[in-house]
Amino acid sequence: MIRRTFTCLLGVLAACAVFAGSTPPQAVPAADAAAVQPATPPVHLVQVSQDALVKMQADRGSQVFILDVRKPKEFAEGHVPGAVNIPYDQVASRLGEIPKDDEIILYCHSGRCAGLAAETLAANGYTKLAHLEGDMRGWQKAGRPVQTSAEPAN
């Protein structure tokens, strides 16, 4: 019995020596860990129906900022009346054109770019953000009025 216990104890000590000699896992430096994390958490946008947007424009007009984040060519071909075009990849550099106190209704063609633009706005302190349900595709499918403009020369 003592011999068996002694043998088990030697086995445990040998295992401990093996583990003690192994290299511990390396900690990820804080700078590298931050690079893995998204800069801001995804923004949950309130969905605004097309009818609600039309009503908001009629009731509050200037306090609603409709932001079309598509490319200038797409915007020129047709957009929600009263919308302002700032492509999603230019939002960060054009924050001065977007009022912080107004409700901002974002849309694009299908929703992806509007989400990216919303994340940029939220990261810069914008809080009154919403997404147009159906985006431009839904707006046109519903037969809503569309405004066209000349494409800006870039």
N, C-alpha and C positions, 0 to 999 in steps of 0.2 A: 504494500500500500504506500509506504513512504517512498519507495523507489518510483512508483507510478506518478506520484505527486511531484517528485523532484524532476522527473522527465518532462512533465507538462509545464512546470515552472521554467525549465530551460528553454522549452519551445517558445513560450510567451516572451521570455527575455530576448531570444534570438529574433523574434518577429519585431519587437520594439527596437532593437538595434538596427534592423533593416529599415524600418520606417523613419527612425531618427536620422539616419544617414541620407535619406532621400532629400532631394531639393524641394522646398515648399513651393506651392503654386505662386507665381508672380502676380502681384497686384497690378492692376491697370492704372497707370498714372492718371491723375484727375483730368489733365488736358485731353488725353485720349478718350476717357470715358465720356466727356462732354461732347466729343465729336460723334460718338455713337448715338447719343440722345438727340431727338428732334429739338430744334431751337424753341419751338412753342408747341404746346399740345394742340391737337386738331380742334378747330373751332366748330362748335355745334351751332349752325345757323337756323334761325326761325324761318320757316317757309311762308312766303306771302303769296296768296293766290293772285291770279291776274285781276279778278274782280276787286279784290282788296287794294291792289296797286292803283287801279283806275280811281277808286273812291278816295284813296289817300291823296292822289294828285289833285283831285277836285276840292277836297277839304283843306289840305295843308300846303298845296302847291310848292312853295319855295322851301319848305322845311323837309322835303323829301328829295334826296339826291339819288338819282337812278344812274348806276354805274355799269356801263357795258364794257367788259374786259376783253372783248374779242379784238382781232387785228383790225386796223383801220379800213382795209378793203371790205371785210365782212360788215363792219359798221356802216360804211357808205352804201352798201347794197340794201340795207334795211335794218332799222333799229326801233326800239320802243320810243315813241314820241317823247321828247324832253330828256332823253338819256345823254350822258356825257361819256365819251370814249377815252378810256385810259387802258391800254392793253395790260393784261395781268402781269407781264414781266417788266412793266414800267411803273407799277404802282408805288414801289418803295422809293423811287427817285422823283415821284410827282405828288407826294403826300400833301404839299402845299395847295394843291388844286382840289383837295377833297375836304369838305367841311367836317369838323369833328362833332359839332353840335347837332347836325341834321341826322335823320334816319337815313341810312344808306342801304339801298336795295341793289344787290349785285346780280348780274346774270351774264351768261356767255352763250355758247351754242348748246352745250349739253350739261353743264354744271361743274365739270372738273376744274376749269380755269377760275371760275368764280370762287370755288373753295380755296384755291391757292391764293387768290387776291385777298380773300377774307382773312386768311391766316396772317398775311403781311400786315393788314390793317389792324387786326387784333394785337399783334406784337408791338404795334406802334401806338397803342392806347385807344383805339376806336372801339366803342362799345355798342353802338346802335346799328348793328349789322343784321341784314336779313337777305334771304335768297329768293328770287322770283321763281315760283313753282313752274316747272316746265321749260324754263329758260327761253331763248329766242325761238327754238324749234316749236315749243308748245304755244307760244304767243302767235306765231304764224299759222299753226295748225288750227287754232281757234278762230282764225279770220279777223284778228284784232288789227287796228290801224298800224301801219308801218311807215316810218319816216325815212326818206333817203337823203343822202347828201353827197357832195363831191368828195372824192377821196383826196385826203391831204397829200401834198407833194412832199415826199421824204427823201 
